[in-house]
Amino acid sequence: MNWTERYVLLVVFIHFTLIGNISTSVTHYSIPEEMKEGSSVANLAADLGLDVITLNQRKMRLDIISNKKYLDVNRETGELYIAEKIDRESICPSKTSASCYLKLELILENPVRIFNIEVEILDMNDNAPQFRRDVIHLDISEATPNGERFSLSNAVDPDIGSNSVKTYHLSESEYFKIEVQTGRDGSKFAELILKRNLDREQQAVHNLILTAVDGGTPARSGTASVIVRVLDMNDNAPKFEKTNMSVKILENSPIGSLVIDLDAKDLDEGSNSEITYTYSLYTQEKTQETFNLNPTTGEITVKGILNYEDFKIYDMEVIATDKGTNSLSGQCTIKILVEDMNDNHPELSIKSFQSPVNENIELDTVIAVVSVSDKDSGDNGIVDLSIRKNMPFKLRESSDNYYELVVSEPLDREKVPEYDITFTVTDRGSPPLSDNETMTLELLDVNDNVPQFPQSFYTIRVMENNAPGALLSSLTAFDPDLHENQYLVYFIIEKEIANTSMSMLFSINPENGNLYALKTFDYEIEKEFLFHIEARDSGSPPLSSNVTVHIIIVDQNDNAPVIVSPWRAHGSVVEEKIPRSTDKGSLVAKVIALDTDSVHNSRITYQFLQVPDATLFSLDQYNGEIRTMRMFSYRDPRHQRLVVVAKDNGQPALSATVTIKLSTVETAVKAYSDMTEMPLEYDIFSDLNLYLVIGLGSVSFLLLITILVTIVLKCQKPKPSKTAAPCRNSVISERNSTIADSTLVSNDAYWYSLFLAETRKGKLVVRQPMPKGSRYIVSSIPRGTGLTDTSDSAASTLQVCLQLWQS
């Protein structure tokens, strides 16, 4: 059984009266409310003495005298059970009666019988106390005395008896408490009691919680918010934040300018806190005429003209009064200070200014004296003088409001020819006012700059065979000075080379630095010159600088090759004889040509201009050797005519030709070959060798004649007044080998024609660099042919024809 069934009480009234088939007895049951659906209340069959088997046949049914069917009967078992959960407060909402019943009729047929059943619903504490209003508002004046009582809305609990409202509780408060009272119907209610005086300005609203508790087990409760609003009473006078205030305002402030916004506070509310502002009787009329006081907002604004020179201080007293029934008031004293306005610009005056000045003016020299002033007072009358930064000047205060402009850094007219110096005077007002004045300082030129050439060394290439008076180059220097300090004069620093002055070879325009050649140069005689040119200004004292000029004579291909071997008279044909039995590759003849030009232009190549049979002879284009390409046959003619051309490497190329008439002879002597050793029976004085010896001797004789003529010409020139300085080539010669008077060497390639040489202590010194590993033949130079000893510092030069011969 359910636990709620323990509360079912069966009360059967034994005494009954039968009226027909209707029983007048009442069967009484007691059950608690809120029993679960299906819970058994009682067994009616057992309690009423009915046969359980016949219940279904007799159509047992339960008739409830109400709109809802809370209970029902089981025809199979005869049990009375809960059909729907029962709420006592819904069935019996009235609390006038402590009892609540459900009246039932059990009806049986065959025969018809009706039983009256009464079920008492017992109350359970299933409802919490509840206030009619969740929020209770109370308005209490702050003037209410202590102990005053205020009624509060009571709580309602649908339960009855001990389950209804039993007591009340109030949240903790230092101002309020409650007392629980009992009404005539036994209901409980609470009264709110004021414990101490209220102060709205301290706390305008009090929030309390009222709790109602019933007497059930367990106890249930409900709450309501109690909001107590404290009503204001005019008990506070208006108060200013400060009773004494000081305000500053600029003179000439426009009409309507706000001076101060007075904001008095009144802790009261409503009309008790509305404030009106007025001047007190102690405020002067001048002050009231100058300043306007808004009675509602408390704003003080400018009404008249403020003049610092007329009035500097205004005193006033303002009263703030509230609009309460018994009005209260407060007052404050205000001091208005009129400030001087920075309405006067500072002034400056140039007392002295020195311009122009020399650019080499000494440091700390006074250039100008400036005075400054300002009519304002205080910070508005304090002025500062300044000039633009990054200038070689500074200001120095000499006395009150007097400043000196002095030179702080060296001046250079070539960098900055003049300075625009702006003096700026600024006061310390807010905002600051300023004034300025600009003076121009001009710098005078001083000859402090040396003429400068764009280059320190000039190399000028001059083609040989130039025309006398030809312009070689323009050597122009620059002097940043002015006027006469800038005018330059150019001249050649005298220097003699090989007893020849530079002024005899070159000239320079003293005004523009144009360099001219005074003679025609020949590369084969003179290859280079080294001298100095000086540029001097016209200042006082004059300044100068010089530059080194290196003249290089560039070779032209102006010398045609000269064929020296095989030797022949001019325009004649060389005749050569060779054995007809000459082997293949045998040397037939060798053509040798010389070119007096430079190495590049004198490089000679050989080729056939005319050859009767191209398969018979070959010509080496570099050494000029003519060799047989095969042996002679009986079909080859006995006489061959060969024309060889020797061409140099110049542009355009120059050439020389030689015609060789070659005859073959029948002989048993085999033609010599450079590839085999000479037999012992070889005839040294063969025709070919004889021609070569004669040619070599002729060349040597011509070389000797040339040397003698050159020496004679040198000896006829007047001796210089002073020893000529060694030329640049003499320096080069010291790095090369010294060749004795007669030295036999050889060259594997080809001839070199012309060398410059000089004699020192009877020795021939080569002045032109020679290829490494080369050997040369130098013609024998007898002593006493002009190559005499001189001093160590001087040397005579001559041209020597050097013949090169293949070993």
Steps between C-alpha positions, in 0.01 A plus 500: 500500500599855440616698797205736464265209553608494861293811551179328379259473783191288473205610705190291459177605657331179619176669548320533170153489367393327185252680289430265224838405347669827599729484794494802725826408665816694411837342456775750596861500379783750566787541253778763457499723196750464221490116501636349181265381228408128539561501872248273687272670750293205634339168401134587473393139446655395827387808691138479369475121508458450129585191299795582283393247237167668436630856485556491127163334433320752713668782306652667797577864436604805697316828473690806623295800595737749334622602156822305519543131552785484748419142618386181330423134593650183359215254409737208514633558851255749647785738589451878511803673340624849402405580141643854501730679744295689757580858605316587818529876434326455162214296643452707814638849428324651798696506822191550720466126562788289605346186339480413132299204366433321172150341494464178294217254417572135427220358283431129446231336283312170519391592756554870512687620799652843572771560757601850621876549534673806643873555446667765713797677335765572758719815450873465411752788513532522124460876461747773595386835637453758226464880518231664298764743363860409438611860555371718781564877461507733800564877501631625833605856571846554636331699780305194626573435872640176636250222586257587223317190371413417140267221389631243260308269272453156660583168337237234408545123532225273350585236757316492831583448857860473586591501130385861459709817562653490845752793512690774303867597475662830375842533343759669716466879515622766741196715432207253504358197687167308497246372748276198419133550583206249508167591346159407629481210253833376628696622197845642554619841366808723556543870581813702399643711783752790453796451736696825428461827310536488122725732297411518132827670412688210653278221365197579287372143454502197732451157347370235745395134466191378691475120541182307605552148647227234557487238778520188284765236510714576321419868518432697183555875444428786261661845460408850393722806432432802717625824339501794735547837325603779735313821429708820496476782748675836442768444757809576287620843391669546155879465516771617262797276426724777632402800708794704362588479133749678276456525122733641233378658179685671217445862432304583185299180538190527278157578644323182607823313581450254785691593813385225735209258530381493862342170597364499854375164627183443707465148633126532516274416210215655312432864570722473805798454270419768239749786541496868406826702473526870591765760582527594865466860613874514551580464126598832343291647223804517266540127539130437433522722192803317367383145563163335454369230742244254364255441791402154380826341380747699708714589195702820530578656160668817378255785460735796468847576356792366700805719509804388693619856538164610664415210730717203573283337771120466543348371831145366521281302740234263361208353702331169406144460643273193466123507436390302802213608728752619747769599253864453590803670337879482465757750370848521351756771429652527152814694401540564126856580391539676164814379323709704266458389139800461271379760253832678426752357254866505600725741313862477383738762372828450308739742663804401297563264207833447322477382137687401288781325689798296387444127489807447723354713779615388843278300729305684772496819292186711560290532185187670634347651818125448555265636769159347592199622703133415583236731652318219679576395857584170668568209267336698223777757529792250515648457151753263342713574194609223265640434154460200272694193602793352303651842434861592581383774736376523856328756717664627814311712754706806576259677738130515583309459173816549292657222297815468288521282187849345485677259264504150650641293212744567213336655194564386144373717217550219249243289688257774605555843337244677721275439798144614552493538878147518645472636854186368671379648829229304688333576831398238753130575494233245424463492209843652437537798268805558286664731251797459267737690279738366235844640418730383219867447581724502192843332505800649319730263319849422630757314292485184709451236232775342294418441131396140452540284191234232446782244481839481661655319203419542133597249235473646149552284194633684193515338159841540340532721193269750663477850358695767691263713709245220536282513815591203721265553795337762720628492859260718692519554875224639721528759775180563703619846607373820340636775278878521488527208742328290235697612192749223412819504299646180355862430412734208446759434768827501313679171465766387257504155345792405277613866493153603383279734704131413537407851388662420164278197456171615655317820577198573719250781475543688830132598509311181423758221548491371141814292437654511149782309327771727351656235278425183314585193705651183365429183697822346377695782666289614798250275670389695810537819704439566868467853636291719733250778438426757770177699551541819705227741607532878512434541869727658754694299588440277197423132548591229251491130432649284230414187311717235337460458123612184328518534121507165321591505129284247320660324212364531146571250233711744302799277419478229240694178553856493355624171360858449614540140398550377239690820429472653158549836341200721471256364247720203411404134500665257738642194331532179693629159389410170659578143408226338300526197720390696808291292735148580617498759785839644412560869561514685173522861622406716798341842467569740787331838530532774763241762611597795717147548634380379839475135581134480399547679168836333429374144528568366149338213316621352171305359208548417137392766260603287203598134492516289183406176669318506834576132555873545476581774754364603840552826684488530882293813563682582823873437437507537120660163431443359150518122490433232247178308532621218276801404293552652158381295206612501141183691412585793727671786320857574593427863577235601755390857567372560855355833621469533881319782673584602864199672663491670842210490751403868480173657393526547210769242447824590317706250305816436300570237233799307385538298179713186516615335181565140593716279274554130545839348423613147463744430785583213724507724803176464695327820605540574860211454732452644846354168605828302445858545607748641246733234349873541545554548131243780488625803308483795738534745217215374293317754289208533741713543811717748322199715420386491858842604635515787254152615605586483869815698449312766308246540773772528765675765296180702462436472876849625581464797265165587666654492849790720396273759339279510810799552731633781286162676508481467876847643549416809291214606734589756772541361843218589741557750777411242755495127508174368360300287734468140397184438309238250597650241268823509693307366795370223283849426371623427852264206516645336184819327414821673396643393166871518432653676200480189290275214606383207293151371576216358289122526461274206425217702349583800284702819491462802715603811315561806713579555867581805703819457694722708720862455604614489858863437577560359152208256505189484282183493713171381348218744584210313344365188680581178314299177494607255765730229366590685177854540372629768269800591282634849566730646242853558613550858615867593515613712788579853407211544258322750721405260779724673747469480873296769671405567856275254682208741493505584128479291187495555131245329286521368149327262267667167442395262228492157652508212261336179609614179353356156537742259653 
